[in-house]
Amino acid sequence: MVYDNDSDDFLSQVYHSLRAQRRRYVIKLVAECDDDLSVRILAKEITAREQGIPSDRATGEPYRNVYNALSQTHLSTLSDANIIIYDSERQVVTAGSNLMIALLLSNLNETALQTLQSEEHASTDW
């Protein structure tokens, strides 16, 4: 893990990186892959998840919107936090030194939210 500043700044940067669903998708997809991932593949997978369709049908305007958002905003944000390494010339992404901490925090927050929502739902069922 790389801590560029103190732990508060580090956590702020990581949590900022986790704010966007597309960035959380990137984190999970990169964590699942041992090799470099092209931005094109990331965009197809994210489009498919957002649209609820198979990745081979993730085309057109939705795909272009995701691809552009990744290239212009999301990947640089994740790269700045050392969560990924983004080679903008080759348009490929690989794991950064903080990928696992970002994945852990994302998974913990997701699980906590699901638990709280199910408890809230259960308490109103009686």
C-alpha positions in Angstrom: 0.0 0.0 0.0 1.2 3.5 -0.7 0.3 6.3 1.7 1.3 9.5 0.0 0.1 11.7 2.9 -1.4 11.1 6.3 -4.0 8.5 6.7 -6.9 11.0 6.7 -5.9 12.3 3.3 -5.4 8.8 2.0 -8.8 7.6 3.1 -10.4 10.8 1.7 -8.9 10.1 -1.6 -9.9 6.5 -1.6 -13.5 7.2 -0.6 -13.7 10.0 -3.2 -12.6 7.3 -5.7 -15.4 5.0 -4.5 -18.2 7.6 -4.9 -19.0 6.8 -8.5 -20.6 3.4 -9.4 -18.6 3.2 -12.6 -15.3 3.5 -10.6 -16.5 0.7 -8.3 -17.2 -1.4 -11.3 -13.6 -0.7 -12.6 -12.2 -1.7 -9.2 -14.1 -5.0 -9.2 -13.3 -5.8 -12.9 -9.6 -5.1 -12.5 -9.4 -7.1 -9.2 -11.0 -10.1 -11.1 -8.4 -10.0 -13.9 -4.7 -11.0 -13.7 -3.8 -9.1 -16.9 -4.1 -5.6 -18.3 -7.7 -4.7 -19.3 -8.4 -2.4 -22.2 -10.6 0.6 -21.7 -12.8 -0.8 -24.5 -13.4 -4.1 -22.5 -14.0 -2.1 -19.3 -16.5 0.1 -21.1 -18.3 -2.9 -22.6 -18.6 -4.7 -19.3 -19.8 -1.6 -17.4 -22.3 -0.8 -20.1 -23.6 -4.3 -20.0 -24.0 -4.1 -16.2 -25.7 -0.7 -16.3 -28.1 -1.8 -19.1 -28.7 -5.3 -17.8 -27.6 -6.9 -21.1 -24.8 -9.3 -22.3 -21.5 -7.5 -22.9 -21.6 -8.5 -26.6 -24.7 -6.3 -27.0 -23.2 -3.3 -25.2 -22.8 -1.0 -28.1 -24.0 2.3 -29.5 -24.5 5.5 -27.5 -24.6 3.9 -24.0 -21.2 2.3 -24.7 -19.7 5.5 -26.1 -20.9 7.4 -23.0 -19.3 4.9 -20.7 -16.1 4.8 -22.7 -15.8 8.6 -22.7 -16.6 8.9 -19.0 -13.9 6.3 -18.2 -11.3 7.9 -20.4 -12.0 11.5 -19.4 -12.8 11.2 -15.7 -13.0 7.9 -13.9 -9.7 6.3 -14.8 -7.6 9.3 -13.9 -9.4 9.6 -10.5 -8.6 5.9 -9.8 -5.0 6.4 -11.1 -4.5 9.4 -8.9 -5.3 7.3 -5.8 -3.0 4.5 -7.0 -5.9 2.2 -7.2 -5.2 1.4 -10.8 -2.4 2.1 -13.3 -3.8 3.8 -16.4 -1.8 3.9 -19.5 -3.7 6.5 -21.5 -1.6 6.0 -24.7 -2.2 2.3 -24.8 -5.7 2.6 -23.3 -5.1 -0.2 -20.8 -5.6 -0.5 -17.1 -3.9 -2.7 -14.5 -4.0 -3.1 -10.8 -2.4 -0.3 -8.7 -0.9 -0.6 -5.2 -4.1 0.5 -3.5 -6.5 -1.7 -5.5 -7.1 -4.2 -2.7 -7.8 -1.6 0.0 -10.3 0.1 -2.4 -11.9 -3.3 -3.1 -12.1 -4.1 0.6 -13.7 -0.8 1.5 -16.1 -1.0 -1.4 -17.2 -4.5 -0.4 -17.5 -3.6 3.3 -19.6 -0.6 2.5 -21.8 -2.6 0.1 -22.3 -5.3 2.7 -23.0 -2.8 5.5 -25.6 -1.0 3.4 -27.4 -4.3 2.5 -27.4 -5.4 6.1 -28.8 -2.1 7.3 -31.5 -2.1 4.6 -32.5 -5.7 5.4 -32.7 -4.9 9.2 -34.7 -1.8 8.5 -37.1 -3.8 6.3 -37.4 -6.5 8.9 -38.2 -4.0 11.7 -41.1 -2.6 9.7 -42.6 -6.0 8.8 -44.2 -6.7 12.1 
